[in-house]
């Protein structure tokens, strides 16, 4: 593990090894994390602590953050519900494919976006991931959940509504 590896790359590596594989240990970790009904059950699992160790080694320590343990559990449980890595972000998969009805209703999407705390986000996110058969971009989801701030939620809104081209660029945000 290299220091300063991106959050997405770190979580993708963990997902490939601990969740996506067909070895007995990966199947067990995947099943345990999928059954975790909240933060505390997820924090009781060794796979969650392996993710934490990997994030620390890569320079993305969640421990100093007030919501660090909750955020760690959220990332581990969410990634356990991803069956296949996709090029599309979760919000894009939830949203409107070329004018069609969205996979995730606007009301449920708004509930996701309004959730600011990891504990509030866990259950609705897991339900939403099931609707898209766990087929989302692993690295992007992990990075978004690591930060889950106004910028991440804004990006999700643009992706969900199929308006990614209208998304403000970082240079536009800095000049505003």
PyMOL CGO cylinders between C-alpha atoms (Angstrom):
from pymol import cmd
from pymol.cgo import CYLINDER

trace = [
    CYLINDER, 0.00, 0.00, 0.00, 1.47, 3.30, -0.99, 0.3, 1, 1, 1, 1, 1, 1,
    CYLINDER, 1.47, 3.30, -0.99, 1.03, 6.46, 0.95, 0.3, 1, 1, 1, 1, 1, 1,
    CYLINDER, 1.03, 6.46, 0.95, -1.08, 9.09, -0.83, 0.3, 1, 1, 1, 1, 1, 1,
    CYLINDER, -1.08, 9.09, -0.83, -2.95, 6.50, -2.90, 0.3, 1, 1, 1, 1, 1, 1,
    CYLINDER, -2.95, 6.50, -2.90, -6.38, 7.94, -3.71, 0.3, 1, 1, 1, 1, 1, 1,
    CYLINDER, -6.38, 7.94, -3.71, -9.37, 7.08, -1.56, 0.3, 1, 1, 1, 1, 1, 1,
    CYLINDER, -9.37, 7.08, -1.56, -11.07, 5.46, -4.54, 0.3, 1, 1, 1, 1, 1, 1,
    CYLINDER, -11.07, 5.46, -4.54, -8.05, 3.33, -5.44, 0.3, 1, 1, 1, 1, 1, 1,
    CYLINDER, -8.05, 3.33, -5.44, -7.60, 2.24, -1.82, 0.3, 1, 1, 1, 1, 1, 1,
    CYLINDER, -7.60, 2.24, -1.82, -11.24, 1.24, -1.47, 0.3, 1, 1, 1, 1, 1, 1,
    CYLINDER, -11.24, 1.24, -1.47, -11.25, -0.45, -4.89, 0.3, 1, 1, 1, 1, 1, 1,
    CYLINDER, -11.25, -0.45, -4.89, -8.26, -2.57, -3.86, 0.3, 1, 1, 1, 1, 1, 1,
    CYLINDER, -8.26, -2.57, -3.86, -10.02, -3.52, -0.60, 0.3, 1, 1, 1, 1, 1, 1,
    CYLINDER, -10.02, -3.52, -0.60, -13.26, -4.29, -2.49, 0.3, 1, 1, 1, 1, 1, 1,
    CYLINDER, -13.26, -4.29, -2.49, -11.50, -6.52, -5.03, 0.3, 1, 1, 1, 1, 1, 1,
    CYLINDER, -11.50, -6.52, -5.03, -9.75, -8.49, -2.32, 0.3, 1, 1, 1, 1, 1, 1,
    CYLINDER, -9.75, -8.49, -2.32, -12.32, -8.61, 0.50, 0.3, 1, 1, 1, 1, 1, 1,
    CYLINDER, -12.32, -8.61, 0.50, -15.70, -8.34, -1.20, 0.3, 1, 1, 1, 1, 1, 1,
    CYLINDER, -15.70, -8.34, -1.20, -15.77, -9.09, -4.93, 0.3, 1, 1, 1, 1, 1, 1,
    CYLINDER, -15.77, -9.09, -4.93, -13.79, -12.31, -4.90, 0.3, 1, 1, 1, 1, 1, 1,
    CYLINDER, -13.79, -12.31, -4.90, -15.24, -15.79, -4.78, 0.3, 1, 1, 1, 1, 1, 1,
    CYLINDER, -15.24, -15.79, -4.78, -12.86, -17.10, -2.14, 0.3, 1, 1, 1, 1, 1, 1,
    CYLINDER, -12.86, -17.10, -2.14, -14.53, -18.24, 1.08, 0.3, 1, 1, 1, 1, 1, 1,
    CYLINDER, -14.53, -18.24, 1.08, -13.17, -15.26, 3.04, 0.3, 1, 1, 1, 1, 1, 1,
    CYLINDER, -13.17, -15.26, 3.04, -14.55, -12.74, 0.51, 0.3, 1, 1, 1, 1, 1, 1,
    CYLINDER, -14.55, -12.74, 0.51, -17.96, -14.45, 0.42, 0.3, 1, 1, 1, 1, 1, 1,
    CYLINDER, -17.96, -14.45, 0.42, -18.04, -14.44, 4.24, 0.3, 1, 1, 1, 1, 1, 1,
    CYLINDER, -18.04, -14.44, 4.24, -17.04, -10.75, 4.51, 0.3, 1, 1, 1, 1, 1, 1,
    CYLINDER, -17.04, -10.75, 4.51, -19.55, -9.77, 1.83, 0.3, 1, 1, 1, 1, 1, 1,
    CYLINDER, -19.55, -9.77, 1.83, -22.37, -11.64, 3.57, 0.3, 1, 1, 1, 1, 1, 1,
    CYLINDER, -22.37, -11.64, 3.57, -21.49, -10.29, 7.02, 0.3, 1, 1, 1, 1, 1, 1,
    CYLINDER, -21.49, -10.29, 7.02, -21.33, -6.70, 5.83, 0.3, 1, 1, 1, 1, 1, 1,
    CYLINDER, -21.33, -6.70, 5.83, -24.57, -7.03, 3.87, 0.3, 1, 1, 1, 1, 1, 1,
    CYLINDER, -24.57, -7.03, 3.87, -26.30, -8.29, 7.01, 0.3, 1, 1, 1, 1, 1, 1,
    CYLINDER, -26.30, -8.29, 7.01, -24.92, -5.45, 9.15, 0.3, 1, 1, 1, 1, 1, 1,
    CYLINDER, -24.92, -5.45, 9.15, -28.00, -3.45, 10.13, 0.3, 1, 1, 1, 1, 1, 1,
    CYLINDER, -28.00, -3.45, 10.13, -26.09, -0.40, 11.31, 0.3, 1, 1, 1, 1, 1, 1,
    CYLINDER, -26.09, -0.40, 11.31, -22.81, 1.15, 12.28, 0.3, 1, 1, 1, 1, 1, 1,
    CYLINDER, -22.81, 1.15, 12.28, -22.03, -0.96, 15.35, 0.3, 1, 1, 1, 1, 1, 1,
    CYLINDER, -22.03, -0.96, 15.35, -22.58, -4.35, 13.67, 0.3, 1, 1, 1, 1, 1, 1,
    CYLINDER, -22.58, -4.35, 13.67, -20.37, -3.23, 10.76, 0.3, 1, 1, 1, 1, 1, 1,
    CYLINDER, -20.37, -3.23, 10.76, -17.64, -2.07, 13.15, 0.3, 1, 1, 1, 1, 1, 1,
    CYLINDER, -17.64, -2.07, 13.15, -17.61, -5.52, 14.75, 0.3, 1, 1, 1, 1, 1, 1,
    CYLINDER, -17.61, -5.52, 14.75, -16.32, -7.08, 11.53, 0.3, 1, 1, 1, 1, 1, 1,
    CYLINDER, -16.32, -7.08, 11.53, -12.67, -7.60, 10.66, 0.3, 1, 1, 1, 1, 1, 1,
    CYLINDER, -12.67, -7.60, 10.66, -13.24, -6.62, 7.01, 0.3, 1, 1, 1, 1, 1, 1,
    CYLINDER, -13.24, -6.62, 7.01, -14.26, -3.13, 8.14, 0.3, 1, 1, 1, 1, 1, 1,
    CYLINDER, -14.26, -3.13, 8.14, -11.08, -2.80, 10.17, 0.3, 1, 1, 1, 1, 1, 1,
    CYLINDER, -11.08, -2.80, 10.17, -9.01, -4.01, 7.23, 0.3, 1, 1, 1, 1, 1, 1,
    CYLINDER, -9.01, -4.01, 7.23, -10.52, -1.18, 5.18, 0.3, 1, 1, 1, 1, 1, 1,
    CYLINDER, -10.52, -1.18, 5.18, -9.68, 1.25, 7.99, 0.3, 1, 1, 1, 1, 1, 1,
    CYLINDER, -9.68, 1.25, 7.99, -6.08, 0.02, 8.10, 0.3, 1, 1, 1, 1, 1, 1,
    CYLINDER, -6.08, 0.02, 8.10, -5.73, 0.41, 4.34, 0.3, 1, 1, 1, 1, 1, 1,
    CYLINDER, -5.73, 0.41, 4.34, -7.16, 3.94, 4.42, 0.3, 1, 1, 1, 1, 1, 1,
    CYLINDER, -7.16, 3.94, 4.42, -4.77, 4.93, 7.22, 0.3, 1, 1, 1, 1, 1, 1,
    CYLINDER, -4.77, 4.93, 7.22, -1.78, 3.51, 5.34, 0.3, 1, 1, 1, 1, 1, 1,
    CYLINDER, -1.78, 3.51, 5.34, -2.82, 5.44, 2.23, 0.3, 1, 1, 1, 1, 1, 1,
    CYLINDER, -2.82, 5.44, 2.23, -3.00, 8.70, 4.20, 0.3, 1, 1, 1, 1, 1, 1,
    CYLINDER, -3.00, 8.70, 4.20, -6.80, 8.90, 4.57, 0.3, 1, 1, 1, 1, 1, 1,
    CYLINDER, -6.80, 8.90, 4.57, -7.26, 8.39, 8.29, 0.3, 1, 1, 1, 1, 1, 1,
    CYLINDER, -7.26, 8.39, 8.29, -10.87, 8.73, 9.39, 0.3, 1, 1, 1, 1, 1, 1,
    CYLINDER, -10.87, 8.73, 9.39, -10.07, 8.53, 13.12, 0.3, 1, 1, 1, 1, 1, 1,
    CYLINDER, -10.07, 8.53, 13.12, -9.68, 12.30, 13.73, 0.3, 1, 1, 1, 1, 1, 1,
    CYLINDER, -9.68, 12.30, 13.73, -13.12, 13.01, 12.28, 0.3, 1, 1, 1, 1, 1, 1,
    CYLINDER, -13.12, 13.01, 12.28, -16.09, 13.26, 14.60, 0.3, 1, 1, 1, 1, 1, 1,
    CYLINDER, -16.09, 13.26, 14.60, -18.07, 10.88, 12.39, 0.3, 1, 1, 1, 1, 1, 1,
    CYLINDER, -18.07, 10.88, 12.39, -15.07, 8.73, 11.40, 0.3, 1, 1, 1, 1, 1, 1,
    CYLINDER, -15.07, 8.73, 11.40, -16.32, 5.36, 12.69, 0.3, 1, 1, 1, 1, 1, 1,
    CYLINDER, -16.32, 5.36, 12.69, -19.79, 5.94, 11.22, 0.3, 1, 1, 1, 1, 1, 1,
    CYLINDER, -19.79, 5.94, 11.22, -18.32, 6.95, 7.86, 0.3, 1, 1, 1, 1, 1, 1,
    CYLINDER, -18.32, 6.95, 7.86, -16.01, 3.91, 7.83, 0.3, 1, 1, 1, 1, 1, 1,
    CYLINDER, -16.01, 3.91, 7.83, -18.96, 1.60, 8.49, 0.3, 1, 1, 1, 1, 1, 1,
    CYLINDER, -18.96, 1.60, 8.49, -21.02, 3.33, 5.79, 0.3, 1, 1, 1, 1, 1, 1,
    CYLINDER, -21.02, 3.33, 5.79, -18.30, 2.86, 3.17, 0.3, 1, 1, 1, 1, 1, 1,
    CYLINDER, -18.30, 2.86, 3.17, -17.72, -0.80, 4.10, 0.3, 1, 1, 1, 1, 1, 1,
    CYLINDER, -17.72, -0.80, 4.10, -21.43, -1.71, 4.07, 0.3, 1, 1, 1, 1, 1, 1,
    CYLINDER, -21.43, -1.71, 4.07, -22.14, 0.22, 0.85, 0.3, 1, 1, 1, 1, 1, 1,
    CYLINDER, -22.14, 0.22, 0.85, -19.23, -1.39, -0.99, 0.3, 1, 1, 1, 1, 1, 1,
    CYLINDER, -19.23, -1.39, -0.99, -20.39, -4.83, 0.17, 0.3, 1, 1, 1, 1, 1, 1,
    CYLINDER, -20.39, -4.83, 0.17, -23.60, -4.19, -1.75, 0.3, 1, 1, 1, 1, 1, 1,
    CYLINDER, -23.60, -4.19, -1.75, -21.77, -3.57, -5.02, 0.3, 1, 1, 1, 1, 1, 1,
    CYLINDER, -21.77, -3.57, -5.02, -21.84, -6.69, -7.17, 0.3, 1, 1, 1, 1, 1, 1,
    CYLINDER, -21.84, -6.69, -7.17, -20.05, -5.29, -10.21, 0.3, 1, 1, 1, 1, 1, 1,
    CYLINDER, -20.05, -5.29, -10.21, -17.85, -2.27, -10.81, 0.3, 1, 1, 1, 1, 1, 1,
    CYLINDER, -17.85, -2.27, -10.81, -19.37, 0.00, -13.45, 0.3, 1, 1, 1, 1, 1, 1,
    CYLINDER, -19.37, 0.00, -13.45, -18.11, 3.10, -15.22, 0.3, 1, 1, 1, 1, 1, 1,
    CYLINDER, -18.11, 3.10, -15.22, -21.28, 4.93, -14.11, 0.3, 1, 1, 1, 1, 1, 1,
    CYLINDER, -21.28, 4.93, -14.11, -21.59, 6.70, -10.77, 0.3, 1, 1, 1, 1, 1, 1,
    CYLINDER, -21.59, 6.70, -10.77, -24.29, 5.61, -8.34, 0.3, 1, 1, 1, 1, 1, 1,
    CYLINDER, -24.29, 5.61, -8.34, -26.25, 8.83, -8.88, 0.3, 1, 1, 1, 1, 1, 1,
    CYLINDER, -26.25, 8.83, -8.88, -26.19, 8.37, -12.65, 0.3, 1, 1, 1, 1, 1, 1,
    CYLINDER, -26.19, 8.37, -12.65, -27.40, 4.77, -12.28, 0.3, 1, 1, 1, 1, 1, 1,
    CYLINDER, -27.40, 4.77, -12.28, -30.20, 5.96, -9.96, 0.3, 1, 1, 1, 1, 1, 1,
    CYLINDER, -30.20, 5.96, -9.96, -31.22, 8.73, -12.36, 0.3, 1, 1, 1, 1, 1, 1,
    CYLINDER, -31.22, 8.73, -12.36, -32.84, 9.32, -15.70, 0.3, 1, 1, 1, 1, 1, 1,
    CYLINDER, -32.84, 9.32, -15.70, -31.34, 7.37, -18.60, 0.3, 1, 1, 1, 1, 1, 1,
    CYLINDER, -31.34, 7.37, -18.60, -32.03, 9.62, -21.62, 0.3, 1, 1, 1, 1, 1, 1,
    CYLINDER, -32.03, 9.62, -21.62, -35.44, 10.93, -20.64, 0.3, 1, 1, 1, 1, 1, 1,
    CYLINDER, -35.44, 10.93, -20.64, -36.79, 7.67, -19.22, 0.3, 1, 1, 1, 1, 1, 1,
    CYLINDER, -36.79, 7.67, -19.22, -38.16, 7.22, -15.73, 0.3, 1, 1, 1, 1, 1, 1,
    CYLINDER, -38.16, 7.22, -15.73, -35.42, 7.21, -13.11, 0.3, 1, 1, 1, 1, 1, 1,
    CYLINDER, -35.42, 7.21, -13.11, -34.55, 3.92, -11.43, 0.3, 1, 1, 1, 1, 1, 1,
    CYLINDER, -34.55, 3.92, -11.43, -34.80, 5.62, -8.05, 0.3, 1, 1, 1, 1, 1, 1,
    CYLINDER, -34.80, 5.62, -8.05, -37.79, 7.89, -7.50, 0.3, 1, 1, 1, 1, 1, 1,
    CYLINDER, -37.79, 7.89, -7.50, -37.21, 11.58, -6.96, 0.3, 1, 1, 1, 1, 1, 1,
    CYLINDER, -37.21, 11.58, -6.96, -38.55, 11.31, -3.41, 0.3, 1, 1, 1, 1, 1, 1,
    CYLINDER, -38.55, 11.31, -3.41, -36.07, 8.56, -2.50, 0.3, 1, 1, 1, 1, 1, 1,
    CYLINDER, -36.07, 8.56, -2.50, -33.23, 10.38, -4.23, 0.3, 1, 1, 1, 1, 1, 1,
    CYLINDER, -33.23, 10.38, -4.23, -34.03, 13.55, -2.31, 0.3, 1, 1, 1, 1, 1, 1,
    CYLINDER, -34.03, 13.55, -2.31, -33.96, 11.55, 0.93, 0.3, 1, 1, 1, 1, 1, 1,
    CYLINDER, -33.96, 11.55, 0.93, -30.44, 10.37, 0.05, 0.3, 1, 1, 1, 1, 1, 1,
    CYLINDER, -30.44, 10.37, 0.05, -29.26, 13.88, -0.73, 0.3, 1, 1, 1, 1, 1, 1,
    CYLINDER, -29.26, 13.88, -0.73, -30.77, 15.34, 2.45, 0.3, 1, 1, 1, 1, 1, 1,
    CYLINDER, -30.77, 15.34, 2.45, -28.97, 12.79, 4.64, 0.3, 1, 1, 1, 1, 1, 1,
    CYLINDER, -28.97, 12.79, 4.64, -25.92, 14.52, 6.02, 0.3, 1, 1, 1, 1, 1, 1,
    CYLINDER, -25.92, 14.52, 6.02, -24.85, 12.01, 8.65, 0.3, 1, 1, 1, 1, 1, 1,
    CYLINDER, -24.85, 12.01, 8.65, -23.54, 8.54, 7.68, 0.3, 1, 1, 1, 1, 1, 1,
    CYLINDER, -23.54, 8.54, 7.68, -26.06, 6.85, 9.99, 0.3, 1, 1, 1, 1, 1, 1,
    CYLINDER, -26.06, 6.85, 9.99, -28.93, 8.57, 8.16, 0.3, 1, 1, 1, 1, 1, 1,
    CYLINDER, -28.93, 8.57, 8.16, -27.55, 7.55, 4.78, 0.3, 1, 1, 1, 1, 1, 1,
    CYLINDER, -27.55, 7.55, 4.78, -26.84, 3.86, 5.40, 0.3, 1, 1, 1, 1, 1, 1,
    CYLINDER, -26.84, 3.86, 5.40, -30.29, 2.27, 4.98, 0.3, 1, 1, 1, 1, 1, 1,
    CYLINDER, -30.29, 2.27, 4.98, -31.59, 4.38, 2.08, 0.3, 1, 1, 1, 1, 1, 1,
    CYLINDER, -31.59, 4.38, 2.08, -28.31, 3.96, 0.20, 0.3, 1, 1, 1, 1, 1, 1,
    CYLINDER, -28.31, 3.96, 0.20, -28.35, 0.18, 0.62, 0.3, 1, 1, 1, 1, 1, 1,
    CYLINDER, -28.35, 0.18, 0.62, -31.95, 0.06, -0.65, 0.3, 1, 1, 1, 1, 1, 1,
    CYLINDER, -31.95, 0.06, -0.65, -31.00, 2.22, -3.61, 0.3, 1, 1, 1, 1, 1, 1,
    CYLINDER, -31.00, 2.22, -3.61, -27.99, 0.08, -4.50, 0.3, 1, 1, 1, 1, 1, 1,
    CYLINDER, -27.99, 0.08, -4.50, -30.26, -2.96, -4.60, 0.3, 1, 1, 1, 1, 1, 1,
    CYLINDER, -30.26, -2.96, -4.60, -32.45, -1.23, -7.20, 0.3, 1, 1, 1, 1, 1, 1,
    CYLINDER, -32.45, -1.23, -7.20, -29.50, -1.01, -9.60, 0.3, 1, 1, 1, 1, 1, 1,
    CYLINDER, -29.50, -1.01, -9.60, -28.37, -4.57, -8.83, 0.3, 1, 1, 1, 1, 1, 1,
    CYLINDER, -28.37, -4.57, -8.83, -25.23, -3.28, -7.13, 0.3, 1, 1, 1, 1, 1, 1,
    CYLINDER, -25.23, -3.28, -7.13, -23.79, -2.15, -10.45, 0.3, 1, 1, 1, 1, 1, 1,
    CYLINDER, -23.79, -2.15, -10.45, -22.01, 1.19, -9.78, 0.3, 1, 1, 1, 1, 1, 1,
    CYLINDER, -22.01, 1.19, -9.78, -18.52, 2.67, -9.85, 0.3, 1, 1, 1, 1, 1, 1,
    CYLINDER, -18.52, 2.67, -9.85, -16.75, 1.42, -6.71, 0.3, 1, 1, 1, 1, 1, 1,
    CYLINDER, -16.75, 1.42, -6.71, -14.03, 4.06, -6.51, 0.3, 1, 1, 1, 1, 1, 1,
    CYLINDER, -14.03, 4.06, -6.51, -16.40, 6.98, -7.14, 0.3, 1, 1, 1, 1, 1, 1,
    CYLINDER, -16.40, 6.98, -7.14, -18.93, 5.78, -4.56, 0.3, 1, 1, 1, 1, 1, 1,
    CYLINDER, -18.93, 5.78, -4.56, -16.23, 5.24, -1.94, 0.3, 1, 1, 1, 1, 1, 1,
    CYLINDER, -16.23, 5.24, -1.94, -14.78, 8.71, -2.56, 0.3, 1, 1, 1, 1, 1, 1,
    CYLINDER, -14.78, 8.71, -2.56, -18.20, 10.36, -2.42, 0.3, 1, 1, 1, 1, 1, 1,
    CYLINDER, -18.20, 10.36, -2.42, -19.07, 8.59, 0.83, 0.3, 1, 1, 1, 1, 1, 1,
    CYLINDER, -19.07, 8.59, 0.83, -15.68, 9.40, 2.36, 0.3, 1, 1, 1, 1, 1, 1,
    CYLINDER, -15.68, 9.40, 2.36, -16.39, 13.11, 1.88, 0.3, 1, 1, 1, 1, 1, 1,
    CYLINDER, -16.39, 13.11, 1.88, -20.23, 13.21, 1.64, 0.3, 1, 1, 1, 1, 1, 1,
    CYLINDER, -20.23, 13.21, 1.64, -20.32, 16.97, 1.73, 0.3, 1, 1, 1, 1, 1, 1,
    CYLINDER, -20.32, 16.97, 1.73, -22.15, 19.69, -0.21, 0.3, 1, 1, 1, 1, 1, 1,
    CYLINDER, -22.15, 19.69, -0.21, -19.91, 19.22, -3.25, 0.3, 1, 1, 1, 1, 1, 1,
    CYLINDER, -19.91, 19.22, -3.25, -20.53, 15.45, -3.39, 0.3, 1, 1, 1, 1, 1, 1,
    CYLINDER, -20.53, 15.45, -3.39, -24.28, 15.92, -2.96, 0.3, 1, 1, 1, 1, 1, 1,
    CYLINDER, -24.28, 15.92, -2.96, -24.32, 18.64, -5.66, 0.3, 1, 1, 1, 1, 1, 1,
    CYLINDER, -24.32, 18.64, -5.66, -22.46, 16.36, -8.08, 0.3, 1, 1, 1, 1, 1, 1,
    CYLINDER, -22.46, 16.36, -8.08, -24.98, 13.60, -7.34, 0.3, 1, 1, 1, 1, 1, 1,
    CYLINDER, -24.98, 13.60, -7.34, -27.86, 15.94, -8.20, 0.3, 1, 1, 1, 1, 1, 1,
    CYLINDER, -27.86, 15.94, -8.20, -26.34, 16.78, -11.60, 0.3, 1, 1, 1, 1, 1, 1,
    CYLINDER, -26.34, 16.78, -11.60, -25.56, 13.10, -12.31, 0.3, 1, 1, 1, 1, 1, 1,
    CYLINDER, -25.56, 13.10, -12.31, -29.04, 11.94, -11.24, 0.3, 1, 1, 1, 1, 1, 1,
    CYLINDER, -29.04, 11.94, -11.24, -30.79, 14.46, -13.47, 0.3, 1, 1, 1, 1, 1, 1,
    CYLINDER, -30.79, 14.46, -13.47, -28.57, 13.63, -16.44, 0.3, 1, 1, 1, 1, 1, 1,
    CYLINDER, -28.57, 13.63, -16.44, -27.10, 17.10, -16.46, 0.3, 1, 1, 1, 1, 1, 1,
    CYLINDER, -27.10, 17.10, -16.46, -23.47, 16.19, -15.82, 0.3, 1, 1, 1, 1, 1, 1,
    CYLINDER, -23.47, 16.19, -15.82, -22.41, 18.53, -18.64, 0.3, 1, 1, 1, 1, 1, 1,
    CYLINDER, -22.41, 18.53, -18.64, -23.96, 21.43, -16.73, 0.3, 1, 1, 1, 1, 1, 1,
    CYLINDER, -23.96, 21.43, -16.73, -22.05, 20.58, -13.55, 0.3, 1, 1, 1, 1, 1, 1,
    CYLINDER, -22.05, 20.58, -13.55, -19.86, 23.46, -12.35, 0.3, 1, 1, 1, 1, 1, 1,
    CYLINDER, -19.86, 23.46, -12.35, -16.17, 22.83, -12.89, 0.3, 1, 1, 1, 1, 1, 1,
    CYLINDER, -16.17, 22.83, -12.89, -13.72, 23.36, -10.05, 0.3, 1, 1, 1, 1, 1, 1,
    CYLINDER, -13.72, 23.36, -10.05, -12.41, 26.56, -11.69, 0.3, 1, 1, 1, 1, 1, 1,
    CYLINDER, -12.41, 26.56, -11.69, -15.96, 27.96, -11.93, 0.3, 1, 1, 1, 1, 1, 1,
    CYLINDER, -15.96, 27.96, -11.93, -16.55, 27.18, -8.25, 0.3, 1, 1, 1, 1, 1, 1,
    CYLINDER, -16.55, 27.18, -8.25, -13.33, 28.91, -7.24, 0.3, 1, 1, 1, 1, 1, 1,
    CYLINDER, -13.33, 28.91, -7.24, -14.17, 32.10, -9.14, 0.3, 1, 1, 1, 1, 1, 1,
    CYLINDER, -14.17, 32.10, -9.14, -17.70, 32.30, -7.76, 0.3, 1, 1, 1, 1, 1, 1,
]
cmd.load_cgo(trace, "trace")
